[in-house]
């Protein structure tokens, strides 16, 4: 899944790799996917992009955004993007942007994901519009005061960090590690946290994201060239068979809020205020 670290890394790699590229052809949803989302089913993608030169790429609210002159290509969530020196000899993709030098960008969707092509400065979804009103967690303007302005007492820490676009680009994949590092249970309510714990959570969220970016993303995600990132994810399904790195106890998986949480019961006890 594209989260903030991957979006930043991919944007940087696109800026380094796609300079001078001119779009020749666009193929949309060659392998139909019910949960691959397009603007108007991608009918105008070829017309919008053909002949356009790559301008630049940015991370925008956790999305990867590529600009080709006055046209934007936006990738959301579960899209895998690869740069290839030559076009693949198969149609196993949801978006293929071919360039005049025979290289291409290939995008595929595993579970779900958005692949939007529009004129520049159009916000294609209401979900994305909500993201624009929130602060990037690696921005110098991301302060503790801003962090806490998004908090309400009844929220659990997982709900606080991962829902309602309070912190765009931050999902389960990032927050599991952050909560483990500060010793806080995902189900713990904000009202049951001390100010010291919340300050540590804020600091660790920002520092962990910067570490992930510096190391090229997480090791369970791949970059523009299909290479895994260098940040070793601590709390994920692949770690269930391994002991906790802090106490050597067992890592636990539970269903919560429509997804899974991973935690160490010893290092992240669920303590509540009566």
N, C-alpha and C positions, 0 to 999 in steps of 0.2 A: 504493500500500500504506500502511495506517495504521502508522506508526512513532511513536516517543515524541513527537517535535515535533508531529505532526498530532493525536495523541490529546489533548495538552495544549491545543492551539488549539481543537479541536472541543469539548472539555469547557467551555472558557470561553465559547465562542459559544452553546452550548446553555443555559448558565446565564443568559446575557443575553437569549436569544430565547424560551425556552419557559416562562418564568414565567407562571403562571395558566392554562396549557393543560390541558385535560381530554380524555382519550382517548375517542373515540366509536366508532371501528371499527378493526380490524386485518386486513390482508390478507397472507397468507403464501404466498410462492413462486408468485406469479401467472404468472411466466415460469419454469418449472422449470429448475433448475440443479443438475447432479449434484454439484458441489463447493461448494454453499451448505449450510452445516451448521446444524441447528436442534436444539432439545430436543424429542424425541418428535415430530419432523416438524412442529413448530409447532402441534399440534392444540389446545393449551390457551392459545395466545397471546391470542386474543380474550377468553376468560373471565378470564384473569389481569389484563388491562390495561383492559378496558372500564370507564369511569367513574372511572378513577384520575387524580389530578392530578399534574403534574410537580413533583418536589421539588428535585432538584439533579443535577448531573452531575460526574463526576471522571474523571481519568486514573488507571487502576489497572493497574500493571505493563505499561504500553504499550497497554492496552485502553481503549476509550471506554465508560464505564458511565453509563447514565442511570437515575435512580431515580424511580419513580412510586409514591409512598407506600411500601407494603411489597413492591413488585415492582421487579425490576431488568431493564434491557435492556442487553446487552453486545455490542459489535461488535468483531470481531477481524480483523486483517490486511487482506485485500483487499476490504473493504467500502467502498463510496462512499456517504456520507450527505449528503443535501440537504434543506434546509428550503424548503418552497414555500408561498406565500400561499394557494394553492388546489390541490386534488388534481388530479393529471394525468389527461388523458383517454385514457390507455393503461394497459396492464398489464405494462409492461416493467420489472418490479421484483421483488425477492425478499422485501422486507418494506415495507409501507406502514402507517404509524400515522397515522390521521386524527383531528383534534381537533374539538371542538364548534364552533369558530369557522371551520371549513372549511379551515384550514391543515393541513399535514401534514409528516411526516418520511418521506422516501423513501430506501430503502437498496437498492443494487444490488451485485452481485458480478461482477467481471470474470473472474479466474482461479479464485480460491477465497476463502472467508471464512466466519467464524462469526457467526451472528445468534441470540443466546441470550436467551430470556425465562424467568425463574424467580422464585420468591420471593426476597426479599432475603437476602443472606449465603450463598446456595448457590453453590458453585464448580462450574460445569457440566462442566468437562473436567479431566483429569489434567494436561494440558499447562499449563493456566492455574494449577493448584495449584502446579506447579513454579515458575512465575513469581513467586508470592507470597513465596517464600523468598529472593528476590534483592532487591538494593537498587536503587532508582531512581537513574539516573546524574545527575540534576539535583538530587538531595537534598543538603542540607548535610552529611549523614552519609556521603556517598559519598567516602571517603578513598582515598588511594593505597594504604594498607595493605589496605583491603577489595578494591580493584581487583586487587592482586597475589595476594590469597588465592585468587582464581579461576584463577590461571595454573599451567600445568605446562609443563615444558621442551619437550616434544615437539610441543606445539600450534603450528600456524601462527597468524599474527596474525588472519587471517580467521576461522579456527576458534575462536580465543579470544574474539573480539568478537561473533560472530554465531551461535554454536550453543549448545545445551544450556541455553538460558535463563539464562546467566550474567549477562547484562545485558538484562533484558526491554525490549522495544520497540526494540531496536537491531538492524537488519538491514543487508543489502547497501547499501541506499540511503543510509544514514548513514555506514557505516564506510569506504566508498570515498573520500569526501571527507576524512575524518579522517586516513586513512593517507597520502593525497597531501600534506596540509598538513604532516605531520611527516617526509615523505620516506622512508616505510617501505613495502616491497613486501608485498602481501597474503599471499604464500607464505612470507615470512620466519618462521623459527621463533623462539619466545620465547627459546630458549637462545642464539640468535645476536644478540640485542639487548643493548645495554649498559643499565645502570640509568638513565643519562641519557636514552636513547631511550624507555625505558618510562615514565619520569616525564613526558616531553613528550607521549607518547601519551595518558596519563591526563588531563593538563591540557587537551589539545586536544579530547579526546572530550567532556569536560564543557563547555568553552567553545563548541564548535561546536553542541552541542545547544541551549545557551542562546541562541545567535545565531539558530538556526533558529526557535525559539519566538518570540523577540522580533520576527522579521520575518514572522510569520504562517504559518510552515511553508515547505516547499521549493517551488520554482516548477514542479516537475513533478507536484505534488499540488494538490488543490483543497480549499477550506474548506467550511463548512456552506452557503455561498451559491454555490458553484461558482466561486469566485475563486481563481486560483493564488496560492501563497505568494510572499513577497518574497525568500526566500533562493535565490540562483542556484546550482544544483547544478553542481559542477565535473567530476565523473567519472561519466559516464553515456553511454548509446548516442548521444544527440544531440550529444555533444561529440567524437565520433570524427573528424568532418570538420574540427575546429578544432585549431590547434596548442596545445601545452601553454602554460598561462598563465605558467609560470615560465621555461622554457627555449626555447620555440617549437618543440620537438621534436614527435614524433608520439605520440598517445595510443594505447595498445594494448589490445585486448580478447582475453581468453583464457577458455576454459572451465576451471572449477576447483570442486571439491566440489559438483557438481551444478548449478552456476549460472555466472554470468559475473563476471569481475573486470576492472576498468579501471585502468590505471596508466601512468605515464610511465617508460620504462626508464632515462632519464637521471637523473630526479629521485628515482626509487625503485629503485635498483639492488638486485638480489638477491644480497647478500653473505652468505656462510656462514662459520662457524668450522670449520676442519679438525679 
